[in-house]
């Protein structure tokens, strides 16, 4: 897959997320095996999966979501 194709796919996901926020003030964007972005009105929260944080070398004190279901 070319870089241009990947950039186009990411751009489409961002546009779809933007449209979803415009329609509903509470939206969640699930990123498989990474975590999720939660938008509730003007508040934004990012919750990372423990496996992802462990991969990056973070200790247990930084882990917010002990379970991260695959979606």
Residue pairs with C-beta under 8 A, 6 or more apart in sequence:
17 27
17 29
17 37
20 27
21 27
21 39
25 39
25 40
25 41
26 39
26 40
26 41
27 38
27 39
28 36
28 37
28 38
28 39
29 36
29 37
29 39
30 36
30 71
31 37
32 70
32 71
33 49
33 51
33 52
33 68
33 70
34 48
34 49
34 52
35 46
35 47
35 48
35 49
35 52
35 65
35 68
36 46
36 47
37 44
37 45
37 46
38 44
38 45
38 46
38 47
47 64
47 65
48 63
48 64
48 65
49 65
49 68
50 63
50 65
50 66
50 68
51 68
52 68
53 62
53 63
54 63
